[in-house]
Amino acid sequence: MKSRVLPRKKRCKLIRSKIAERADRERFTVHKTEQHIYAQIFSADGATVIASASSIEKDLRSQDHGKGKISLSTVVGKLVAERAKAKGVVRVAFDRSGFKYHGRIKALAEGAREAGLEF
């Protein structure tokens, strides 16, 4: 039986190599588990975290965001974008960590774009 992780790791490696070519932008990374989604924006050199948001934050868990995890992902995307814009970051490179661009990843990206991030 093949592992589900190996194809994702291959996609991750390809994505990271393309992002490395664009060293002028901050990196917007996403990680998801079965229940939660996490988003961080790293500096261009990768040394510091500029902004972060996740679905496990208390203020997000206490609010009702409609049905399901997809609407919560949109809110997390908007939140991380607002925090990044407050620190002066507008243009980022989207690193989806090998996850396919649909569902919660797509909702998070669209939420960040709505809040003003460019990628």
Backbone atoms as SQL, in Angstrom:
CREATE TABLE atoms (id INTEGER PRIMARY KEY, chain TEXT, resi INTEGER, resn TEXT, atom TEXT, x REAL, y REAL, z REAL);
INSERT INTO atoms VALUES
  (1, 'A', 1, 'MET', 'N', 0.840, -1.182, 0.000),
  (2, 'A', 1, 'MET', 'CA', 0.000, 0.000, 0.000),
  (3, 'A', 1, 'MET', 'C', 0.886, 1.247, 0.000),
  (4, 'A', 2, 'LYS', 'N', 0.594, 2.187, -0.877),
  (5, 'A', 2, 'LYS', 'CA', 1.373, 3.417, -0.974),
  (6, 'A', 2, 'LYS', 'C', 0.910, 4.422, 0.078),
  (7, 'A', 3, 'SER', 'N', 1.843, 5.202, 0.508),
  (8, 'A', 3, 'SER', 'CA', 1.540, 6.240, 1.471),
  (9, 'A', 3, 'SER', 'C', 0.945, 7.455, 0.768),
  (10, 'A', 4, 'ARG', 'N', 0.031, 8.163, 1.451),
  (11, 'A', 4, 'ARG', 'CA', -0.539, 9.379, 0.888),
  (12, 'A', 4, 'ARG', 'C', 0.424, 10.551, 1.031),
  (13, 'A', 5, 'VAL', 'N', 1.388, 10.403, 1.912),
  (14, 'A', 5, 'VAL', 'CA', 2.291, 11.506, 2.211),
  (15, 'A', 5, 'VAL', 'C', 3.350, 11.684, 1.127),
  (16, 'A', 6, 'LEU', 'N', 3.796, 10.620, 0.510),
  (17, 'A', 6, 'LEU', 'CA', 4.876, 10.714, -0.472),
  (18, 'A', 6, 'LEU', 'C', 4.550, 11.612, -1.660),
  (19, 'A', 7, 'PRO', 'N', 3.387, 11.501, -2.290),
  (20, 'A', 7, 'PRO', 'CA', 3.091, 12.423, -3.396),
  (21, 'A', 7, 'PRO', 'C', 3.026, 13.880, -2.935),
  (22, 'A', 8, 'ARG', 'N', 2.512, 14.114, -1.738),
  (23, 'A', 8, 'ARG', 'CA', 2.446, 15.477, -1.217),
  (24, 'A', 8, 'ARG', 'C', 3.843, 16.028, -0.986),
  (25, 'A', 9, 'LYS', 'N', 4.744, 15.204, -0.486),
  (26, 'A', 9, 'LYS', 'CA', 6.127, 15.638, -0.255),
  (27, 'A', 9, 'LYS', 'C', 6.818, 15.979, -1.572),
  (28, 'A', 10, 'LYS', 'N', 6.520, 15.219, -2.639),
  (29, 'A', 10, 'LYS', 'CA', 7.094, 15.529, -3.953),
  (30, 'A', 10, 'LYS', 'C', 6.594, 16.874, -4.461),
  (31, 'A', 11, 'ARG', 'N', 5.275, 17.113, -4.315),
  (32, 'A', 11, 'ARG', 'CA', 4.716, 18.398, -4.730),
  (33, 'A', 11, 'ARG', 'C', 5.311, 19.528, -3.904),
  (34, 'A', 12, 'CYS', 'N', 5.525, 19.281, -2.626),
  (35, 'A', 12, 'CYS', 'CA', 6.090, 20.287, -1.732),
  (36, 'A', 12, 'CYS', 'C', 7.490, 20.684, -2.177),
  (37, 'A', 13, 'LYS', 'N', 8.274, 19.710, -2.551),
  (38, 'A', 13, 'LYS', 'CA', 9.644, 19.972, -2.996),
  (39, 'A', 13, 'LYS', 'C', 9.649, 20.836, -4.264),
  (40, 'A', 14, 'LEU', 'N', 8.773, 20.542, -5.193),
  (41, 'A', 14, 'LEU', 'CA', 8.670, 21.306, -6.426),
  (42, 'A', 14, 'LEU', 'C', 8.240, 22.748, -6.151),
  (43, 'A', 15, 'ILE', 'N', 7.247, 22.905, -5.289),
  (44, 'A', 15, 'ILE', 'CA', 6.750, 24.239, -4.956),
  (45, 'A', 15, 'ILE', 'C', 7.845, 25.062, -4.284),
  (46, 'A', 16, 'ARG', 'N', 8.545, 24.452, -3.330),
  (47, 'A', 16, 'ARG', 'CA', 9.583, 25.177, -2.602),
  (48, 'A', 16, 'ARG', 'C', 10.722, 25.604, -3.528),
  (49, 'A', 17, 'SER', 'N', 11.055, 24.773, -4.518),
  (50, 'A', 17, 'SER', 'CA', 12.130, 25.142, -5.440),
  (51, 'A', 17, 'SER', 'C', 11.718, 26.343, -6.283),
  (52, 'A', 18, 'LYS', 'N', 10.451, 26.414, -6.680),
  (53, 'A', 18, 'LYS', 'CA', 9.985, 27.565, -7.455),
  (54, 'A', 18, 'LYS', 'C', 9.912, 28.830, -6.603),
  (55, 'A', 19, 'ILE', 'N', 9.564, 28.670, -5.333),
  (56, 'A', 19, 'ILE', 'CA', 9.513, 29.825, -4.433),
  (57, 'A', 19, 'ILE', 'C', 10.921, 30.324, -4.141),
  (58, 'A', 20, 'ALA', 'N', 11.887, 29.438, -4.068),
  (59, 'A', 20, 'ALA', 'CA', 13.267, 29.827, -3.787),
  (60, 'A', 20, 'ALA', 'C', 13.828, 30.734, -4.883),
  (61, 'A', 21, 'GLU', 'N', 13.334, 30.581, -6.114),
  (62, 'A', 21, 'GLU', 'CA', 13.757, 31.445, -7.204),
  (63, 'A', 21, 'GLU', 'C', 13.297, 32.879, -6.993),
  (64, 'A', 22, 'ARG', 'N', 12.199, 33.056, -6.254),
  (65, 'A', 22, 'ARG', 'CA', 11.658, 34.384, -5.982),
  (66, 'A', 22, 'ARG', 'C', 12.008, 34.781, -4.562),
  (67, 'A', 23, 'ALA', 'N', 13.254, 35.037, -4.328),
  (68, 'A', 23, 'ALA', 'CA', 13.740, 35.329, -2.982),
  (69, 'A', 23, 'ALA', 'C', 13.376, 36.731, -2.505),
  (70, 'A', 24, 'ASP', 'N', 12.729, 37.522, -3.369),
  (71, 'A', 24, 'ASP', 'CA', 12.394, 38.892, -2.994),
  (72, 'A', 24, 'ASP', 'C', 11.088, 38.995, -2.209),
  (73, 'A', 25, 'ARG', 'N', 10.312, 37.925, -2.134),
  (74, 'A', 25, 'ARG', 'CA', 9.003, 37.967, -1.480),
  (75, 'A', 25, 'ARG', 'C', 8.992, 37.170, -0.184),
  (76, 'A', 26, 'GLU', 'N', 8.087, 37.554, 0.702),
  (77, 'A', 26, 'GLU', 'CA', 7.853, 36.772, 1.894),
  (78, 'A', 26, 'GLU', 'C', 7.079, 35.513, 1.500),
  (79, 'A', 27, 'ARG', 'N', 7.179, 34.467, 2.316),
  (80, 'A', 27, 'ARG', 'CA', 6.552, 33.179, 2.000),
  (81, 'A', 27, 'ARG', 'C', 5.326, 32.972, 2.863),
  (82, 'A', 28, 'PHE', 'N', 4.206, 32.716, 2.229),
  (83, 'A', 28, 'PHE', 'CA', 2.925, 32.485, 2.896),
  (84, 'A', 28, 'PHE', 'C', 2.686, 30.982, 2.910),
  (85, 'A', 29, 'THR', 'N', 2.907, 30.334, 4.055),
  (86, 'A', 29, 'THR', 'CA', 2.803, 28.880, 4.130),
  (87, 'A', 29, 'THR', 'C', 1.492, 28.462, 4.775),
  (88, 'A', 30, 'VAL', 'N', 1.032, 27.294, 4.375),
  (89, 'A', 30, 'VAL', 'CA', -0.218, 26.742, 4.881),
  (90, 'A', 30, 'VAL', 'C', 0.024, 25.303, 5.297),
  (91, 'A', 31, 'HIS', 'N', -0.576, 24.919, 6.418),
  (92, 'A', 31, 'HIS', 'CA', -0.561, 23.515, 6.828),
  (93, 'A', 31, 'HIS', 'C', -1.955, 23.175, 7.308),
  (94, 'A', 32, 'LYS', 'N', -2.420, 21.982, 6.983),
  (95, 'A', 32, 'LYS', 'CA', -3.740, 21.581, 7.441),
  (96, 'A', 32, 'LYS', 'C', -3.686, 20.184, 8.036),
  (97, 'A', 33, 'THR', 'N', -4.557, 19.967, 8.998),
  (98, 'A', 33, 'THR', 'CA', -4.773, 18.642, 9.563),
  (99, 'A', 33, 'THR', 'C', -6.235, 18.300, 9.316),
  (100, 'A', 34, 'GLU', 'N', -6.681, 17.200, 9.856),
  (101, 'A', 34, 'GLU', 'CA', -8.077, 16.812, 9.659),
  (102, 'A', 34, 'GLU', 'C', -9.046, 17.836, 10.255),
  (103, 'A', 35, 'GLN', 'N', -8.658, 18.457, 11.369),
  (104, 'A', 35, 'GLN', 'CA', -9.571, 19.365, 12.048),
  (105, 'A', 35, 'GLN', 'C', -9.218, 20.841, 11.891),
  (106, 'A', 36, 'HIS', 'N', -7.952, 21.173, 11.760),
  (107, 'A', 36, 'HIS', 'CA', -7.535, 22.567, 11.818),
  (108, 'A', 36, 'HIS', 'C', -6.711, 22.972, 10.601),
  (109, 'A', 37, 'ILE', 'N', -6.546, 24.293, 10.445),
  (110, 'A', 37, 'ILE', 'CA', -5.712, 24.839, 9.391),
  (111, 'A', 37, 'ILE', 'C', -4.851, 25.949, 9.991),
  (112, 'A', 38, 'TYR', 'N', -3.605, 26.023, 9.547),
  (113, 'A', 38, 'TYR', 'CA', -2.631, 26.962, 10.079),
  (114, 'A', 38, 'TYR', 'C', -2.023, 27.742, 8.914),
  (115, 'A', 39, 'ALA', 'N', -1.777, 29.044, 9.115),
  (116, 'A', 39, 'ALA', 'CA', -1.165, 29.870, 8.089),
  (117, 'A', 39, 'ALA', 'C', -0.116, 30.767, 8.737),
  (118, 'A', 40, 'GLN', 'N', 1.038, 30.875, 8.086),
  (119, 'A', 40, 'GLN', 'CA', 2.118, 31.717, 8.580),
  (120, 'A', 40, 'GLN', 'C', 2.742, 32.464, 7.409),
  (121, 'A', 41, 'ILE', 'N', 3.244, 33.653, 7.703),
  (122, 'A', 41, 'ILE', 'CA', 3.994, 34.406, 6.712),
  (123, 'A', 41, 'ILE', 'C', 5.396, 34.598, 7.262),
  (124, 'A', 42, 'PHE', 'N', 6.376, 34.031, 6.534),
  (125, 'A', 42, 'PHE', 'CA', 7.777, 34.109, 6.914),
  (126, 'A', 42, 'PHE', 'C', 8.455, 35.240, 6.161),
  (127, 'A', 43, 'SER', 'N', 9.527, 35.769, 6.749),
  (128, 'A', 43, 'SER', 'CA', 10.322, 36.777, 6.057),
  (129, 'A', 43, 'SER', 'C', 10.986, 36.141, 4.840),
  (130, 'A', 44, 'ALA', 'N', 11.529, 36.961, 3.964),
  (131, 'A', 44, 'ALA', 'CA', 12.117, 36.469, 2.720),
  (132, 'A', 44, 'ALA', 'C', 13.273, 35.510, 2.972),
  (133, 'A', 45, 'ASP', 'N', 14.019, 35.728, 4.048),
  (134, 'A', 45, 'ASP', 'CA', 15.117, 34.806, 4.354),
  (135, 'A', 45, 'ASP', 'C', 14.654, 33.593, 5.154),
  (136, 'A', 46, 'GLY', 'N', 13.423, 33.579, 5.607),
  (137, 'A', 46, 'GLY', 'CA', 12.876, 32.438, 6.328),
  (138, 'A', 46, 'GLY', 'C', 13.240, 32.392, 7.801),
  (139, 'A', 47, 'ALA', 'N', 13.819, 33.459, 8.326),
  (140, 'A', 47, 'ALA', 'CA', 14.292, 33.437, 9.703),
  (141, 'A', 47, 'ALA', 'C', 13.216, 33.809, 10.717),
  (142, 'A', 48, 'THR', 'N', 12.280, 34.672, 10.342),
  (143, 'A', 48, 'THR', 'CA', 11.287, 35.134, 11.303),
  (144, 'A', 48, 'THR', 'C', 9.874, 34.986, 10.761),
  (145, 'A', 49, 'VAL', 'N', 8.949, 34.812, 11.688),
  (146, 'A', 49, 'VAL', 'CA', 7.539, 34.755, 11.344),
  (147, 'A', 49, 'VAL', 'C', 6.979, 36.162, 11.463),
  (148, 'A', 50, 'ILE', 'N', 6.413, 36.668, 10.398),
  (149, 'A', 50, 'ILE', 'CA', 5.871, 38.015, 10.379),
  (150, 'A', 50, 'ILE', 'C', 4.442, 38.026, 10.910),
  (151, 'A', 51, 'ALA', 'N', 3.630, 37.080, 10.451),
  (152, 'A', 51, 'ALA', 'CA', 2.236, 37.002, 10.883),
  (153, 'A', 51, 'ALA', 'C', 1.798, 35.549, 10.857),
  (154, 'A', 52, 'SER', 'N', 0.853, 35.220, 11.716),
  (155, 'A', 52, 'SER', 'CA', 0.324, 33.860, 11.725),
  (156, 'A', 52, 'SER', 'C', -1.118, 33.873, 12.204),
  (157, 'A', 53, 'ALA', 'N', -1.857, 32.854, 11.815),
  (158, 'A', 53, 'ALA', 'CA', -3.234, 32.661, 12.266),
  (159, 'A', 53, 'ALA', 'C', -3.562, 31.190, 12.112),
  (160, 'A', 54, 'SER', 'N', -4.472, 30.703, 12.937),
  (161, 'A', 54, 'SER', 'CA', -4.892, 29.314, 12.824),
  (162, 'A', 54, 'SER', 'C', -6.319, 29.166, 13.328),
  (163, 'A', 55, 'SER', 'N', -6.898, 28.033, 13.036),
  (164, 'A', 55, 'SER', 'CA', -8.277, 27.791, 13.439),
  (165, 'A', 55, 'SER', 'C', -8.382, 27.378, 14.898),
  (166, 'A', 56, 'ILE', 'N', -7.273, 27.246, 15.600),
  (167, 'A', 56, 'ILE', 'CA', -7.341, 26.867, 17.007),
  (168, 'A', 56, 'ILE', 'C', -7.296, 28.071, 17.950),
  (169, 'A', 57, 'GLU', 'N', -7.239, 29.276, 17.403),
  (170, 'A', 57, 'GLU', 'CA', -7.238, 30.464, 18.235),
  (171, 'A', 57, 'GLU', 'C', -8.585, 30.602, 18.937),
  (172, 'A', 58, 'LYS', 'N', -8.540, 31.036, 20.193),
  (173, 'A', 58, 'LYS', 'CA', -9.750, 31.084, 21.008),
  (174, 'A', 58, 'LYS', 'C', -10.817, 31.999, 20.438),
  (175, 'A', 59, 'ASP', 'N', -10.417, 33.163, 19.930),
  (176, 'A', 59, 'ASP', 'CA', -11.423, 34.085, 19.405),
  (177, 'A', 59, 'ASP', 'C', -12.107, 33.548, 18.158),
  (178, 'A', 60, 'LEU', 'N', -11.420, 32.729, 17.368),
  (179, 'A', 60, 'LEU', 'CA', -12.043, 32.127, 16.185),
  (180, 'A', 60, 'LEU', 'C', -12.940, 30.953, 16.562),
  (181, 'A', 61, 'ARG', 'N', -12.524, 30.180, 17.546),
  (182, 'A', 61, 'ARG', 'CA', -13.336, 29.025, 17.951),
  (183, 'A', 61, 'ARG', 'C', -14.636, 29.448, 18.611),
  (184, 'A', 62, 'SER', 'N', -14.626, 30.598, 19.295),
  (185, 'A', 62, 'SER', 'CA', -15.817, 31.029, 20.016),
  (186, 'A', 62, 'SER', 'C', -16.880, 31.617, 19.088),
  (187, 'A', 63, 'GLN', 'N', -16.489, 32.047, 17.889),
  (188, 'A', 63, 'GLN', 'CA', -17.436, 32.648, 16.955),
  (189, 'A', 63, 'GLN', 'C', -18.008, 31.589, 16.022),
  (190, 'A', 64, 'ASP', 'N', -19.181, 31.893, 15.483),
  (191, 'A', 64, 'ASP', 'CA', -19.804, 31.003, 14.509),
  (192, 'A', 64, 'ASP', 'C', -19.467, 31.518, 13.119),
  (193, 'A', 65, 'HIS', 'N', -18.850, 30.689, 12.289),
  (194, 'A', 65, 'HIS', 'CA', -18.421, 31.092, 10.954),
  (195, 'A', 65, 'HIS', 'C', -19.184, 30.362, 9.865),
  (196, 'A', 66, 'GLY', 'N', -20.403, 30.027, 10.110),
  (197, 'A', 66, 'GLY', 'CA', -21.165, 29.309, 9.107),
  (198, 'A', 66, 'GLY', 'C', -20.920, 27.817, 9.224),
  (199, 'A', 67, 'LYS', 'N', -21.116, 27.136, 8.129),
  (200, 'A', 67, 'LYS', 'CA', -21.005, 25.684, 8.146),
  (201, 'A', 67, 'LYS', 'C', -19.618, 25.229, 7.765),
  (202, 'A', 68, 'GLY', 'N', -19.075, 24.356, 8.538),
  (203, 'A', 68, 'GLY', 'CA', -17.901, 23.614, 8.156),
  (204, 'A', 68, 'GLY', 'C', -16.570, 24.323, 8.232),
  (205, 'A', 69, 'LYS', 'N', -15.565, 23.582, 7.795),
  (206, 'A', 69, 'LYS', 'CA', -14.184, 24.017, 7.899),
  (207, 'A', 69, 'LYS', 'C', -13.784, 24.965, 6.772),
  (208, 'A', 70, 'ILE', 'N', -14.500, 24.940, 5.664),
  (209, 'A', 70, 'ILE', 'CA', -14.139, 25.790, 4.543),
  (210, 'A', 70, 'ILE', 'C', -14.393, 27.260, 4.879),
  (211, 'A', 71, 'SER', 'N', -15.517, 27.555, 5.498),
  (212, 'A', 71, 'SER', 'CA', -15.788, 28.943, 5.877),
  (213, 'A', 71, 'SER', 'C', -14.814, 29.413, 6.951),
  (214, 'A', 72, 'LEU', 'N', -14.409, 28.531, 7.844),
  (215, 'A', 72, 'LEU', 'CA', -13.418, 28.881, 8.860),
  (216, 'A', 72, 'LEU', 'C', -12.056, 29.139, 8.205),
  (217, 'A', 73, 'SER', 'N', -11.727, 28.403, 7.161),
  (218, 'A', 73, 'SER', 'CA', -10.470, 28.627, 6.444),
  (219, 'A', 73, 'SER', 'C', -10.441, 29.999, 5.792),
  (220, 'A', 74, 'THR', 'N', -11.574, 30.446, 5.270),
  (221, 'A', 74, 'THR', 'CA', -11.648, 31.779, 4.680),
  (222, 'A', 74, 'THR', 'C', -11.375, 32.846, 5.736),
  (223, 'A', 75, 'VAL', 'N', -11.919, 32.657, 6.922),
  (224, 'A', 75, 'VAL', 'CA', -11.714, 33.615, 8.008),
  (225, 'A', 75, 'VAL', 'C', -10.248, 33.633, 8.439),
  (226, 'A', 76, 'VAL', 'N', -9.613, 32.467, 8.501),
  (227, 'A', 76, 'VAL', 'CA', -8.194, 32.389, 8.866),
  (228, 'A', 76, 'VAL', 'C', -7.348, 33.110, 7.817),
  (229, 'A', 77, 'GLY', 'N', -7.673, 32.945, 6.540),
  (230, 'A', 77, 'GLY', 'CA', -6.957, 33.643, 5.475),
  (231, 'A', 77, 'GLY', 'C', -7.077, 35.154, 5.594),
  (232, 'A', 78, 'LYS', 'N', -8.287, 35.631, 5.888),
  (233, 'A', 78, 'LYS', 'CA', -8.483, 37.075, 6.060),
  (234, 'A', 78, 'LYS', 'C', -7.708, 37.584, 7.270),
  (235, 'A', 79, 'LEU', 'N', -7.703, 36.810, 8.340),
  (236, 'A', 79, 'LEU', 'CA', -7.028, 37.228, 9.569),
  (237, 'A', 79, 'LEU', 'C', -5.524, 37.327, 9.381),
  (238, 'A', 80, 'VAL', 'N', -4.919, 36.342, 8.732),
  (239, 'A', 80, 'VAL', 'CA', -3.470, 36.390, 8.524),
  (240, 'A', 80, 'VAL', 'C', -3.103, 37.517, 7.560),
  (241, 'A', 81, 'ALA', 'N', -3.964, 37.793, 6.595),
  (242, 'A', 81, 'ALA', 'CA', -3.698, 38.898, 5.665),
  (243, 'A', 81, 'ALA', 'C', -3.770, 40.244, 6.375),
  (244, 'A', 82, 'GLU', 'N', -4.738, 40.408, 7.255),
  (245, 'A', 82, 'GLU', 'CA', -4.851, 41.664, 8.003),
  (246, 'A', 82, 'GLU', 'C', -3.635, 41.869, 8.901),
  (247, 'A', 83, 'ARG', 'N', -3.171, 40.803, 9.540),
  (248, 'A', 83, 'ARG', 'CA', -2.005, 40.901, 10.411),
  (249, 'A', 83, 'ARG', 'C', -0.742, 41.211, 9.608),
  (250, 'A', 84, 'ALA', 'N', -0.636, 40.654, 8.423),
  (251, 'A', 84, 'ALA', 'CA', 0.533, 40.919, 7.580),
  (252, 'A', 84, 'ALA', 'C', 0.509, 42.346, 7.059),
  (253, 'A', 85, 'LYS', 'N', -0.655, 42.818, 6.641),
  (254, 'A', 85, 'LYS', 'CA', -0.757, 44.189, 6.138),
  (255, 'A', 85, 'LYS', 'C', -0.449, 45.195, 7.232),
  (256, 'A', 86, 'ALA', 'N', -0.780, 44.869, 8.466),
  (257, 'A', 86, 'ALA', 'CA', -0.466, 45.760, 9.582),
  (258, 'A', 86, 'ALA', 'C', 1.042, 45.904, 9.771),
  (259, 'A', 87, 'LYS', 'N', 1.792, 44.881, 9.349),
  (260, 'A', 87, 'LYS', 'CA', 3.253, 44.931, 9.451),
  (261, 'A', 87, 'LYS', 'C', 3.911, 45.356, 8.142),
  (262, 'A', 88, 'GLY', 'N', 3.109, 45.723, 7.150),
  (263, 'A', 88, 'GLY', 'CA', 3.655, 46.261, 5.912),
  (264, 'A', 88, 'GLY', 'C', 3.914, 45.243, 4.819),
  (265, 'A', 89, 'VAL', 'N', 3.407, 44.053, 4.937),
  (266, 'A', 89, 'VAL', 'CA', 3.612, 43.012, 3.919),
  (267, 'A', 89, 'VAL', 'C', 2.374, 42.940, 3.040),
  (268, 'A', 90, 'VAL', 'N', 2.567, 43.099, 1.728),
  (269, 'A', 90, 'VAL', 'CA', 1.445, 43.042, 0.798),
  (270, 'A', 90, 'VAL', 'C', 1.645, 41.939, -0.235),
  (271, 'A', 91, 'ARG', 'N', 2.881, 41.763, -0.731),
  (272, 'A', 91, 'ARG', 'CA', 3.163, 40.754, -1.756),
  (273, 'A', 91, 'ARG', 'C', 3.845, 39.548, -1.125),
  (274, 'A', 92, 'VAL', 'N', 3.303, 38.374, -1.390),
  (275, 'A', 92, 'VAL', 'CA', 3.848, 37.138, -0.831),
  (276, 'A', 92, 'VAL', 'C', 3.898, 36.064, -1.910),
  (277, 'A', 93, 'ALA', 'N', 4.648, 35.009, -1.622),
  (278, 'A', 93, 'ALA', 'CA', 4.668, 33.808, -2.464),
  (279, 'A', 93, 'ALA', 'C', 3.890, 32.736, -1.725),
  (280, 'A', 94, 'PHE', 'N', 2.885, 32.153, -2.360),
  (281, 'A', 94, 'PHE', 'CA', 1.993, 31.191, -1.706),
  (282, 'A', 94, 'PHE', 'C', 2.604, 29.800, -1.729),
  (283, 'A', 95, 'ASP', 'N', 2.903, 29.271, -0.546),
  (284, 'A', 95, 'ASP', 'CA', 3.452, 27.926, -0.385),
  (285, 'A', 95, 'ASP', 'C', 2.370, 27.051, 0.229),
  (286, 'A', 96, 'ARG', 'N', 1.761, 26.217, -0.596),
  (287, 'A', 96, 'ARG', 'CA', 0.664, 25.388, -0.103),
  (288, 'A', 96, 'ARG', 'C', 1.140, 24.069, 0.481),
  (289, 'A', 97, 'SER', 'N', 2.447, 23.905, 0.626),
  (290, 'A', 97, 'SER', 'CA', 3.063, 22.745, 1.294),
  (291, 'A', 97, 'SER', 'C', 2.687, 21.415, 0.660),
  (292, 'A', 98, 'GLY', 'N', 2.491, 21.416, -0.636),
  (293, 'A', 98, 'GLY', 'CA', 2.192, 20.180, -1.340),
  (294, 'A', 98, 'GLY', 'C', 0.729, 19.802, -1.349),
  (295, 'A', 99, 'PHE', 'N', -0.107, 20.542, -0.630),
  (296, 'A', 99, 'PHE', 'CA', -1.538, 20.250, -0.643),
  (297, 'A', 99, 'PHE', 'C', -2.121, 20.738, -1.964),
  (298, 'A', 100, 'LYS', 'N', -3.106, 20.020, -2.475),
  (299, 'A', 100, 'LYS', 'CA', -3.732, 20.417, -3.721),
  (300, 'A', 100, 'LYS', 'C', -4.562, 21.683, -3.511),
  (301, 'A', 101, 'TYR', 'N', -4.628, 22.502, -4.560),
  (302, 'A', 101, 'TYR', 'CA', -5.304, 23.789, -4.467),
  (303, 'A', 101, 'TYR', 'C', -6.803, 23.602, -4.697),
  (304, 'A', 102, 'HIS', 'N', -7.490, 23.153, -3.671),
  (305, 'A', 102, 'HIS', 'CA', -8.943, 23.069, -3.692),
  (306, 'A', 102, 'HIS', 'C', -9.424, 22.947, -2.258),
  (307, 'A', 103, 'GLY', 'N', -10.695, 23.134, -2.055),
  (308, 'A', 103, 'GLY', 'CA', -11.261, 22.990, -0.723),
  (309, 'A', 103, 'GLY', 'C', -10.779, 24.053, 0.245),
  (310, 'A', 104, 'ARG', 'N', -10.248, 23.602, 1.387),
  (311, 'A', 104, 'ARG', 'CA', -9.834, 24.522, 2.442),
  (312, 'A', 104, 'ARG', 'C', -8.640, 25.379, 2.051),
  (313, 'A', 105, 'ILE', 'N', -7.712, 24.826, 1.262),
  (314, 'A', 105, 'ILE', 'CA', -6.541, 25.600, 0.825),
  (315, 'A', 105, 'ILE', 'C', -6.986, 26.729, -0.101),
  (316, 'A', 106, 'LYS', 'N', -7.881, 26.427, -1.012),
  (317, 'A', 106, 'LYS', 'CA', -8.386, 27.438, -1.931),
  (318, 'A', 106, 'LYS', 'C', -9.177, 28.506, -1.178),
  (319, 'A', 107, 'ALA', 'N', -9.980, 28.100, -0.201),
  (320, 'A', 107, 'ALA', 'CA', -10.760, 29.051, 0.583),
  (321, 'A', 107, 'ALA', 'C', -9.850, 29.984, 1.377),
  (322, 'A', 108, 'LEU', 'N', -8.783, 29.449, 1.942),
  (323, 'A', 108, 'LEU', 'CA', -7.834, 30.262, 2.698),
  (324, 'A', 108, 'LEU', 'C', -7.153, 31.271, 1.781),
  (325, 'A', 109, 'ALA', 'N', -6.740, 30.831, 0.600),
  (326, 'A', 109, 'ALA', 'CA', -6.080, 31.724, -0.355),
  (327, 'A', 109, 'ALA', 'C', -7.025, 32.822, -0.822),
  (328, 'A', 110, 'GLU', 'N', -8.264, 32.487, -1.096),
  (329, 'A', 110, 'GLU', 'CA', -9.228, 33.488, -1.543),
  (330, 'A', 110, 'GLU', 'C', -9.540, 34.480, -0.427),
  (331, 'A', 111, 'GLY', 'N', -9.598, 34.006, 0.815),
  (332, 'A', 111, 'GLY', 'CA', -9.813, 34.909, 1.947),
  (333, 'A', 111, 'GLY', 'C', -8.667, 35.884, 2.097),
  (334, 'A', 112, 'ALA', 'N', -7.443, 35.406, 1.917),
  (335, 'A', 112, 'ALA', 'CA', -6.271, 36.289, 2.014),
  (336, 'A', 112, 'ALA', 'C', -6.265, 37.298, 0.885),
  (337, 'A', 113, 'ARG', 'N', -6.668, 36.888, -0.314),
  (338, 'A', 113, 'ARG', 'CA', -6.727, 37.816, -1.447),
  (339, 'A', 113, 'ARG', 'C', -7.798, 38.891, -1.219),
  (340, 'A', 114, 'GLU', 'N', -8.943, 38.488, -0.649),
  (341, 'A', 114, 'GLU', 'CA', -9.996, 39.439, -0.368),
  (342, 'A', 114, 'GLU', 'C', -9.539, 40.500, 0.621),
  (343, 'A', 115, 'ALA', 'N', -8.691, 40.093, 1.566),
  (344, 'A', 115, 'ALA', 'CA', -8.202, 41.027, 2.594),
  (345, 'A', 115, 'ALA', 'C', -7.048, 41.886, 2.091),
  (346, 'A', 116, 'GLY', 'N', -6.547, 41.626, 0.876),
  (347, 'A', 116, 'GLY', 'CA', -5.557, 42.527, 0.300),
  (348, 'A', 116, 'GLY', 'C', -4.171, 41.966, 0.045),
  (349, 'A', 117, 'LEU', 'N', -3.927, 40.688, 0.310),
  (350, 'A', 117, 'LEU', 'CA', -2.617, 40.118, -0.023),
  (351, 'A', 117, 'LEU', 'C', -2.547, 39.847, -1.513),
  (352, 'A', 118, 'GLU', 'N', -1.373, 40.024, -2.091),
  (353, 'A', 118, 'GLU', 'CA', -1.172, 39.766, -3.524),
  (354, 'A', 118, 'GLU', 'C', -0.227, 38.595, -3.685),
  (355, 'A', 119, 'PHE', 'N', -0.678, 37.564, -4.402),
  (356, 'A', 119, 'PHE', 'CA', 0.169, 36.424, -4.764),
  (357, 'A', 119, 'PHE', 'C', -0.396, 35.730, -5.968);
